[in-house]
Amino acid sequence: MSRVKSGKVTSASSSALSLSKAGWKEFYDNIGFYGDRIILRAQGIKREERVLLLMLDSIDWPVAYLGAMYAGAVPVAVKSGSAPSSAR
């Protein structure tokens, strides 16, 4: 985000954002600026496909869970501190 803010990068495209707490604050405090420069692409998730949610506990977790349900996907929640074998 610092490269976008400094003008070194004029736009960015991704399928997800992974920011620190300070990064999210910066993003939301300047949503008008970043909204014109950061493009989030759709994942092409189809109805009834499973979506793995491996996230830290935060307000973003229920948003992602409900968003997956709204999109018709099946959210599969995995605790962030779980062993990799539990995701199988």
N, C-alpha and C positions, 0 to 999 in steps of 0.2 A: 504494500500500500504506500510505503514511503516513496517508491519510484514513480507511482502514479501521481502522488501529491506534488513531487518535485518537478514533474513534467518530463522526466527521462523516459517514461512509458506513457503513451497517450491513451491507450485502452488495453483492457485485459479480458480474456474469455476463459471460463472454466465451468465445470459442472458442479462445483461446491466451493464454499469458503471455509477455511479453518483458521480462525483468528484467536488471538489471546483476548483476555477480558478487555485490556486497553485497546486492542485493535477493533473489537466490536464497538466500543464506546466511540472511537474515532470514526468508524464507519457510519454509525447511526447519527452522531452529531453533525456529520457532513454528508448526509444521504443524497442531497441534491447534487453535490459535486461528484461523488462516486457513482451515483445512479446513471450518469451520462457516460461513464468511462469503464464500468465493470459489467460484463455481460455474462449471465449465468445460462448455460445451455441445458436443455432438457435431457434427461437420461434415457428417455424412450422406454420407461417402465410400463409394462402391459398389465392389464387387470389380472389379479390373482397371482402375480409374480411375488416372490418373497424379497423383502428389502431388509438387509441386516443393519440394525442400529447399534453401533458400538460407540457410545458417547459418554462423556462425563455427565454427572448429574448437574443439570442446569435448566433454565427455562427453555432452552432450545430443544431439550429432549421431548417434552410433550408436543411441542410444535411439530417436530419431525415425525413423531409417532402418528399424530392425528392427520398430518399432511399426507403420509403414506396411505393411511386408510381412505382419506378423501380421494386420492388418486386411484383407488381401487386395488392397491397392492396389499400384501399381507406383511405388516411390520413384525420383524423378529428381533426382540430386544435381547442384548447381551450385556451383562454388567462389564463396565470398563476395566475392572481389575481381574476379570476372569482369565483362566488359562486358555491358550490358543485351542487346546483340544475340546473345550466346551462349545466352540463355534461350529463343530462338525455335525 
